[in-house]
Amino acid sequence: MATTFPLELVTPERMLFSDQVQMVRAPGVEGSFGVLAHHAPMLTELTTGLIKLVLADGREAFIATSGGFLQVTREKVIILADTAELSEEIDIERARAAAERARQRLAMPGTSGEEERLALERALNRIRVAQMRS
């Protein structure tokens, strides 16, 4: 059996995940990266994307995030996420509606576009992660 380590994933609203995992893959601001047991201590910023977990029993879990921080310590890995949703919790129709609203706002004259672009990116990420349901 693979070596496991404790992972805690926390959002401002709740503890989303707290259990042993074999691996974490996360969307860092400088690119996607993975963490295995006995990883060197580190602290890094996350961006919008997919967090993939390999659970202790080998199953995979997929989580949509809009950013935050990941810290590796000798004892555990902690993810402090701005937002995070397990793939099975994502309402795909709501995410599609959010993406359409963002597209419409982007098309409006006089909008700066940055806020709308980020909203579209988050909605599309949620759709992609929701489609990974096992």
ABEGO torsion letter per residue (X at the ends): XBBBBBBBBBBAABBABBBBBABBBBBBAAEBBBBBBGBBBBBBBBBBEBBBBBBAAGBBBBBBBAEEBBBBBAABBBBBBABBBBAAABBAAAAAAAAAAAAAAAABBGBAGAAAAAAAAAAAAAAAAAAABX
